[in-house]
Amino acid sequence: MSNYDAVVVGAGPNGLAAAIALAQAGKSVKVIEGAATIGGGARTIELTAPGFRHDVCSAVHPLGLGSPFFRSLPLEDFGLRWVHPPIPFAHPLNARDAVYVHRSVEATAEELGGADGEEYRNRIGPLVNDWDLIENQILGPVVRVPRHPIAMARFGWVGILPATTLLKAFRHEGGKAILAGAAAHSYVPLSRPLTASFGLLYPMTAHRWGWPFAAGGSQSIVDALAGYLQSLGGEIETGSWVTRLDELPPAKAVLLDVTPDVLLRMAGHKLPGLYRQRVRRYKRAPGAFKVDYALSGPVPWANQRLLDAGTVHIGSAESIVAAEEAIWKGRRPRRPFLLVAQPSLFDPSRAPAGQHTLWVYAHVPRGTTDDYLPAIEAELENLAPGFSERVIDKCVSTPADLEAYNPNYVGGDITGGAHTIKQVVFRPLPSRNPYSTPLPGVFLCSSSTPPGAGVHGMCGYWAAQTALKTIR
């Protein structure tokens, strides 16, 4: 006899989204989380000094409001509130000059000016207008007949290109930097096919939805999801690591918010030999080296306008292209690509009065043991002279630390697997259904499934739709 219709392993955004979709369908659901608290990639903790609340993994949520599933849920009734910086993201070109991506396509085009502004307006504007037509296609399994083929073709015919090809459409560094920084979120060399889609997607989300923070930290997202799930009758158990599928209570369906290699550790002896071989060939992405800072004041940017940006990308277009190529090959980049978030400027709950938090990470080779702290702080000091004098405390997370925090982050890979063209089209493995496994009633709902990494819950939502067919 089944105790539950479904058991979900992992209480991150995708696991909770899967559980909610099942509970909405009237199914009995239990979520089991290994850590003492829920959160996964959206947990907020006092990592440094008392009173400084830091997002352990994801901090900025371009796809939080952009998620059709999240938008369908009453998360505001359970405490979620979005905080929008005046400028979604910025990209300094040197200590004094920067380029800014505004909520408005027109304002961003005016920043770029001339032919580059016109190129940006013509390239990005129509895609932003198409977002409502293509969001379910972008945020779902790729191998489907699009409901709006013309709109999807407008995105796809450019998105399938390498980002380096897209950069050539811009004459000056500003436009190139915006697109290179956005495309680098793919964690794939920008000379590879499909990386242009990331270069288009992230500016699109900035214009359509913004790049907001969750008030109080990313924890607020999962807390709201958990509150809504429990209002539907779903159960959540924390502090119970699941190392084998045999440890789970009986259920008609099991949904795992884990990567394929973790599935192999949990149920390798039950999986067919061919499937095990394919999982072992699953390509992981490069890693992250992260630093969280407690600061006595805001970052002393030489360009004070950067204080209006929630997110700051650091690196020239040329250096970003070189860095992403190097880390893909396991080499240390001469200048790593940096992502910086400064949430406490817009959300005072993150730090004591007058003080601030800063969230920074570098793209690095997966599993590296090199120390990237000096390189990170040299970049920050160059753009913000006197930065080091404002540091009260810091917490450094190496790739090994990130994997220890979450077993899914193998070698510091926080994306759930590389976004190669094969693993975008057939994520995680070639299959009739990307959420199914060879084990009857066992499904994957992690960022290793479509549409991939990000706090949007769509991996969990689509996995639940597959699982419901089994439960019914």
N, C-alpha and C positions, 0 to 999 in steps of 0.2 A: 504494500500500500504506500502511496506517495504522501508524505507529510505536507508537501507544498506543490503547487503547480510549477513553480520555478524557484531555483536558488541561483543567486548572482554572487560571484566571488569578486570582491573589489568595490569599495565605496568611493571611487573617484567620480568625476562628472559622467563618464560613459556608463559605469556600472549603475549609478543611481538613475540615469536617464532610461536605461533598459528596464530597471525595476519599475519605474513610474509608468512606462508604456504598457507593461504587463498588468500592473495594478489597475490602470485605467480601463483595461479590457475585462476587469472583474476577476483576475487571477490572483491566487494567494502567492505571495513573494517573500522570500527572506534574502537579505543581503548580508554577506559575511566579509568583514574587513580584518586584515591581519594586524594593522597598527591599532594603537589605543584610541585613536580618533579617526573620524572619517576625513576624506579630503583628496588623497592621491596626489595628482598634479595641481591641486588647487587648495593647498593647505597654508594657513597663516600662523606663524609662531614667533615668539620673542627669541630670535636667534642671537641677538647681541645684548645690549644693556636693557634693564627693566624699562618697560613702557614703549619700547620700539618694536612694532609689529611688522614682520617681514613675510612676504610671499615666498615660500620655499622654492616653488617652481614657477608656474605661470603667474604673471602679474597683470598683464595688459590683455584685453579681450576683444580684438577686432571682430571675432565671430561669436561673441557672447550674445549681443543683440541681433547679430546676423543669422543666428540659428533659428530656423522656422519652428523647431520643436520647443526650444526654450521660450520663444515668444508666445507659444500657445498655452504656457503654464502660468498659473497665478503666483509667480515667485515673489512679486512685490508684497503679496499678503503674508509672506513668510520671511520678510525682513530684507529682501534684496533691493538695493538701490544703486543705480549706476551713476558714476561721477565722470563728467566729461571735461578734460582739459580744454583750454581755448584753442590749442593747436594739437591735433592728434599725434603727429610725429614730425620731427625735424632732422636735418642732416647737416652738421657743420662742415664747411668746406675748408676752413682754417680757423684760427683763433677768433677772428673778427666776423667772418662771413658765414652764412648758413642759408639753406633753402628749406622752405616750410610747406608741409602738406596740410592744407586747411580742410574744414568740412566741405567747403565749396570748391568745385572743380574750377570755376571761373577765377576765384581768388588765387588758387594755386597756379593756374596758367599765367596770371598777371605777375606773380612772383618770378616765374621763369622768364617771361617777357619774350618778345620777338618771335622768331620761327619756332623756338623750343616751346614757348607758351602755346602757340597754335597747334603744334604737334601733340602736346599733352591734352589740350582741349578736345581735339578730334579723335585722339586715341582712347582716352579714358571716359570722356563724357558719355558717349553712346552706351558703353558697357555699364556704367552706373545706372543709366535709365533702364537697362535690360535686367537689372539685378533680380527683380521680383519674378521675372520669367524663367531665370536660369538657376536660382539659388538651390532648388532641390536637385538639379542635375549636378551642380558643382559640389554640393554637400551630400553626396550619395554615391552609390556604385556607378562607376564610369560606364560600364558595358550595359547601357540601356538605350532604347530609342528615345531621343529627347522629345519632350512635349512641345517645345518651341524651337524647332531645328534652325530657323534663320537666326534667332537671337543667340543660340548656342554656337552656331558657326562663326558669328562675329567675334566671340571670345576665343573659340578653339583654333581658328586659322592662324591667329597670332600666338596664342598660348602654347601651341605645340612646338614653337621655335625655341632655340637656345636664347637665354637672356642676353648674351653678348650680341646677338643679332638685333634685338630690340634696342639695346643701348646705342647702336649706330644711327638710329633715327634722330638722336639728339646731338646738337653741335657742341653744347657747353657742359661743364662739369655738373651744374645743378641738376638738370634733368637726368643725366647719367647716374648721379649719386642716388637720387630718389629710387630709380628703377633697380639699381644694383643692390641697394640695401633691402628693398622689398623682396627681390628675387633670392637673396641669400637666406631667407627663411626656409627655402627648400632644403638647405643643408647638402646641396648637390653642386658640383662644379657648374658655373654659369654658362659654360660652353656646351652643356648637355641639353638635348631636347626636353621640352616641357617646362624648363625653368622660367621661360617668359611668362607662363601662366601665373607663377607666384609674383612676378614683377607687376602683373596687372591686378591680381586679386587683392593684394593688401592696400594699394591706393583706392581701389573700388570700395572696399569695406570702410576705409576712412571717410570717404565722401558719402556713402549711403548710411552708415551706422555710427561712425566715429570709432576711436580706439579708447574705450572707457576703462576705468578701474571699477572694481566693486567696492563700495563704501565699507570700510572696516577690514578690507583684505579679500583675497580670492576665497577664503574660507566661507565668506558670506554666500557665495554661489552654492557650494555643496550643502551648507546648512539649510538654505532655502529648499533645495531639492529634497533633502532628507525630511524636512518638516512636511512638505507636501506629500511625499511618499507615505509617511506615517499617518497622515490624515486620510489616506486611501486604504489604510489597514496593512501596509507593508511593514515588515520587521527589519531591524538592523542590529547586527551583533558585531561588536568590535573586539580587538585583542585576541583574535583566533586566526593564526596563520594556517592556510590550507596548503599543504605540501603534496598531497595526493588526492585524486578525485574520490577515492574510497572513503575519505574522511567526511564527505558531505552527507547531509541528511537526504533521505529519499525524495526525489522530485521527478516530475515529468520532463523537465528541461533544466539544463545547467548552462548558465551564461558566464563566461570567464573574461574579466577585464584584465587579460594578460597577453603578453606577446607570444608568438608561436614557439620560441625557444623555451619560455617558461612553461608552456603547455607540455612540451616534450619532457620536462623534468617532472611534471605532475602526473603524466599518463603515458610516458614513452613506451612502456611495456604493452600497452593496449593498442597502440597505433600501428597501422600497417607499415612495413619496412620502407616502401616507396615514399610514403608521406613523411616518415622520419628523415629520409635522405633529402627531400625537398626542403624541409624545415631547416636542416643543417646548412643548406645553401642560401637561406634567407639572408639578404644583405642588410646589415645594420648601418645606421648613419654615423657620422662622426659625433664627437662628444661635446660637452659643455664644461667650462670652468667658471664657477660662479662666485661672486663676492657680494655680500650684503653689508652695507655700512650704516652705522648710527652716526649722524652728523650734528654738530653744534649749531649749524645754520644751513641755509640752502647752498647748493653747489655754486661756487663763485665763478660762474661762466664769464669769460672775457666778453662774450656776446650775451648780454643780459636778456635778450629776447628769447633765448633758449629756456628761460624759466617759465615760459608760457606753453611749452611742449611737454606732453605726458611722457613721450618716448623719444629718445635720441639715438640715431644710428651713427656709429663712428667708423670712418674709413673712407678713403677716396674710392671712386668706382674701380680704378685700376687696382688698388690694393685689395679690394674685396674680391675681385675676380681671381687674383693671385692667391689670396688666402684660402678661398674655398677649394681651389684646385689642390693646394698643398695639403690641407687636412684630409681631403679625400684619399690622398696617396700616403697618408700616415706621416707626413713631414710637418715639422714646426713651421708655421708661417712667419715671414719676417715681420708682418704687422697684422695681428689677428683682427677680425671683424668683431666689433663690440656692439652690444645692445644695452641701453641704459633706460631705466624707468625711474621716475621721481614722483611717486604717488602722494607723498605727504604734502607736496605743494598744493594739492587740490582736495586732500582728505586729511584734515587735522587729527583724526582719530588714530593715525598710524604712529605718532610720536608725541613725546611731551611738548608742551607749548614752546614755540620758538625753535624747536629742534626738528630734525628730518631723518627720513630713511632714504636710502638709495639702493637700487637693485641693478646689478651689472653682471653680464656674462659674456664670455668670449667663445667663439667657435674654435674647437681644438681637435686634434686627432683622437679618435675613440681609444679609450684606455690609457691615454698618455699619463705619465707620472711627472712630466715637466711642471715647473712652477711658473704660472702665467701672471702671478700677482704683480711683479715689477713692470711687465709690459702694459697691463691694464692701468696701473696707477701712473705710468709715464704718459699715457694717452690722456688721462683725465687731467693731470697736472698741466699738460701742454695747452689744453682747451680751457682750463679753469685754474689759473695760477693761484696757489694758496690752498688748493683742495686738501692736501694732506694735513694742514693745520686745523681743519674742521672735523677730522675723523676722531670720534670718541671711542668707537669700537668697530670691529669688523668680524665677519664670519666667512671663512673661505670654504668652498665646497668643490673638491676635485672630482673628476669623473668617477673615481672609486667611492667617494663619499656619496655621490648621487645614486650609484647602484646600491650602496648599503641602505640608503633611505628608501629606495623603491626597486625591488628586484627586476622590474620591467626595464629599468634604465641601464641596460647592459653596457658597460664601458663608458657610461655617461651619455648614451644615446637617449635623449628625452623625447624623440619623435615617434618611437615605436617601430622604427625601421626606415631604411633609406627610401627617398622618393625618386627612385630610378623610373624610367619610363615603364618598365615591366611591372614594378611594384606600385605604380600609380594605376595603371590599367587593370592589372590582376593582383590587387592587394588583398591578402598577403601572398597568396599562391594562386596559380591558375585553377579555377574551380567554377562549377555552375552557379554556386552561391558562395560569396566570399566570407560569409559569417558561419557557414557550416564547417564541421570537422568530420573525419571518417567515423567518429564515435556517435552512434544514434543519440539524439537528444542533447548533444553537447555543442555549444556555439561559442565563438569568439566575439567579443563586443568592445575590444580595446582599440587604441589608435593604430594598431597594425591592420585594421580593417578600414574600408572606405567610410568617410572621406579622408581619414588620416588625422594627424596631430591637430590639437587645438581644443580649447574649452568650449565645446558646442553641443556635446551630447549626441550628435547625429550618428556616431558609430553604435552607441547603445540603442538608439531609437530603431535603426534599421535592423540590428540584430534581433531585437524584440519582435519585429514584424515577422522575421523568419521563424523564431521560436514559437510564436503563437500558432503557426500552422501545425507544428508538432503537438502542442498542448491540446488543440482542438480535435 
